[in-house]
Amino acid sequence: MMNRCGLLTLQKEPVPLKSIEVELEVRDHVATVVSTLNYENKEDKPLEAVFVFPLPGDAAVCHFSAKIGQTQIVAEVKEKQKAREEYDDALSSGQQAFLLEESDQSPDIFSLSVGSLPPGESASIRLEYVTELSVQADDGLRFCLPAVLNPRYQPQGSEGAGVQVTSVPASLVPYSLSFSARVSSPRPVSKVESNCSLDPLQYLNTDQTQATVKLAAGHKFDRDVELLIYYKDAHQPTAVVEAGQASAEPGSLMGDSVVMVSLYPEFPQSVMSSMASCGEFVFLMDRSGSMGCPITNSKQQETRISSARDTLLLLLKSLPMGCYFNIYSFGSGYEHIFPKSVEYSQQTMEEALKKVEQMEANLGGTEILQPLKHIYSQPCIPNQPRQLFVFTDGEVGNTKEVIDLVKKNSGSHRCFSFGIGEGASSALINGMAKEGGGHAQFITGTDRMQPKVMQSLRFALQPAVVDISVTWDLPKEVSVTVLSPPITALFQGQRSLIYAQLSGQSSEAAEGCVTVKYSLAGHPSENQLHFSLSPAEDTGLTVHRLGARTLIRSLEMDERENRGQQDGGVKEKVVQLSVQSGVSSSFTAFIAVNKDNSEMIQGPLVRRNIPTPRVFAMACRKMARPMLCMDAAPFPAPSAFMPNSMAKCERTAKESIFRGVVHDMAAAPEQPPRDPLLHLVSLQGASGCWLLDPALATALGKTNEEVEKSKPEKANSEVWATILALIWLHGFKMDAKDEWELLAMKAASWLRAQNAPCVTECVDAGNVLLGCSVKKEALGL
């Protein structure tokens, strides 16, 4: 009988993966990540170890190697089926082999196979990828190391068989993680924040343009590792030219120079201050079982679905009069509040809020494709641009099908996506926003959902940028081939990236210029960037690899769109580009075979599946067929995941913050106090005003008599109530201004339309009543 010692799974199987070491190097807004996975076989028979794990969905995996003893084997990129056959042939002939491949269903899941690890032997696997860091609302740059891979729902009838995932609860992950980061930029690094415990930031030079930081020891694997990097100066447009490989063929992607252009469009203030007063706003809410889980492990009471309900309250209160809206929710099926989008009014808003308050995470699996198809089948409303907001924890198996559908309908709407909780698929969330011309946000750790969602609503209310074109002005001996797909969306202060191949020779002093032209609210505008054509130093092949990844993803999407209509030419082009650039694709894989090992490995191989961490409890799992989850603690049979039998996380019992919905407080004495901000917001009318009544007085922390007595004699009741609400927001909730700014603008607009005679008197009296000193101008009056 085998001695089961060392690291074990829940099934008491030894785990040959001992540790993972991650080194991150950030240069301005581009990250290079090197992961080293250390394996050791402590069993008495040869092993094959299989590890399915997440990576960022937009990562360009560009290096894979293995070290056994003193032997270093560097993998090659080959067509996927050929690589699999070579791996199988090597194992069957007693050789050691290593295979790394991307999932067919989702580009953010990879499978690593370590074959023929003899008893007592160790192997070290090195994996390298490059990726861009996304810009956040506060100008921070976000890097996420996905550490969590929750089983993903695979809808019936979707393409492919899914990926085999072995998972254990995060607290039982049987290997360690170390993580260190080095940050460098032309601008000083002001701070680095994380959702995990970090050792203090160490500066490497006096001007603070270089720094290092490490993950504190004892990471629990209960969350993805997120870094937010802040530089002291605002982001500026840049262009980085990278020289081609000397050994590559001139005229090829790797042989020519490649430029990466980063643009940050700035729109005129006059346009930005005029928010749209029209639009069709469609909200699509995930109500699958996992949405009943806590948003964080530290705040067990606040679930994903309860936070989503609060967010919908803010959204509905912030919509402009004259727009249209509807709310859909989905799980194994889908529901909608109205048969079709309705005009926004007090009546429709109240009806929607009553339905929202009743939303629970009780609709089963994650069938997002069908509600999307239904929404897209609805005719667009003339002069009401469609804006789609999608909220999901992103645990789906048919990622590519969903993204392809969004792209197919990109001409009729903008899509804003929100990934909720640990393990949300970056490929799904970023892909939907990118193809839908919108913006993606991730809500993890201690993040509040509301400010991020409201930032996206601001983007949606900005006038749509149309007629976008990019032109290049280069020396006549230099030609340009754009690698990026056309830009379909521009937002104030948000980065747009363009990759392009530059063919031909130019003098060292030569310059190029790229111009982005567009129309905004009927006004033609342009942003221009002049740049040197002389290559940057010390970038290696980072820009080439990111450019190749961008082109590969575009070609893969073209191949899926035209599958069955072509002779395979696009797939061949992807394979050729992937092999040439050394960047992985859905049609290729990395393969390494140890041909120096003279001794054949004897005996049958024993397969060991390395578990990845998952963060949701059994009670939160979806009613559905998981993505072939080979769980170390096996899932119940699919029949156990039916609506009436699913044990779901108890939502926080709290008094309703929605007007007109009354709960029996005596029946639930343990309820936490309602959020004061959301309480006040819940009382606002669709037009933007508040009513003068006891509910408002309570929300302001006053008695009804105090509020009535302080009202100036000639003041209209609703004007007085609305000014009090605005003073309270500015006086006590400035830290949450991102959440209430739009509904306050609507209130101020309503007040201005009243032409009330005694606004100044009301503001003065309101400041006295509430103990504030808010100026009339600060209220927008």
Protein Blocks (a to p, Z undefined) as FASTA:
>chain_A
ZZdehjddfkopacfbfbdcdddddehjaccdddddddddfbfbdcdddddddddfkbcc
fbdcddehjbccddddddfklmmmmmmmmmmnopacddddddfkbckbccdddehiaehi
acdddddddddddddfkopacddddfbdcdddddehiacjbjadddddfklocbdcdddd
ddddfbdcfbdcdfbdcdddddfbfnopaccddddehiehlaccddddddfbdcdddddd
ddddfkbcehiaklmccddddddddddfklmmmccfbdcddddddfbfklmpcfbfklmm
lcfklmmmmmmmmmmmmpcehiacddddddfbccdfbfbdcdddfklmmmmmmmmmmpcc
febpadfklmmmmmmmpccdehiacddddddehiafklmmmmmmmmmmmmmoccdddded
ehiafklmmmmmmmnopacdddehjbcfklmmmmmmmmmmpccdehiacdddddfkbccd
dfbdcdfbdcehiacddddddedjddfkbccdddddddeehiacdddddddfbdcehklj
mmmmmmmmmmmmmmmmmmmmmgojaghlmmmmmmmmmmmnopacfkbccddddfkbmbac
edjddddddddddfbdfklpccdddehiacfbdcddfklmgfklpccddddddddfbehi
acdfklmmmbccddfklmmmmmpcfkopacddfklmmmnopafklmmmmpcfklcfklmm
mmmmmmmmmmmmmmmmmmmmmmmmmmmmmmmmnopaklmmmmmmmmmmnopacdfklnoZ
Z
